[in-house]
């Protein structure tokens, strides 16, 4: 069977992608922590959060987004994604753009510190990055495949055909026609 992307699904490939994605996410989280609080690693050199720290934690956030996408893509394991999952991927990307634009607002020239001053990660930039992270989280929620792993999508599931031996087991009424089971019970309840 070929999925919507034209590739045949490989059922054994999902576990590898999940492990790779989780490893990438953990590495991204460590890079994010290095940028957000370098004191945890004994590298704090400045009392303010400057350009390098902002750039490092945004790079860490990008690595976490890639790892999360790889992981959740592995959960789909070759099945065709829903429109909600496609929308979720776009939300993850949009949330990252919001976080980068907010975090680098001073560098881009529309933050609270104009260019000659040193970039400063202030409360407005922090709020913008938090909004971006919330949008990323919403996107990841939409990427989660609903249902059991390995089950078919709704389009692939066909109504089971009733075989003749199942029809023979249905009760036959006085007129000789077949009727559904529990017809008498339904009639009693409707009276």
Secondary structure, DSSP 8 states (H G I E B T S, - for coil): -B-TTS-B--TTHHHHHHHHHHHHHHHHHHHHHHHH-GGGGT----SS--HHHHHHHHHHHHHHHHHHHHHHHHHHTTS---HHHHHHHHHHHHHHHHHHHHHTHHHHT-SSS-TTS-----HHHHHHHHHHHHHHHHHHHHHS--S-TT---TTT-------HHHHHTS-B-TTS-B--TTHHHHHHHH-
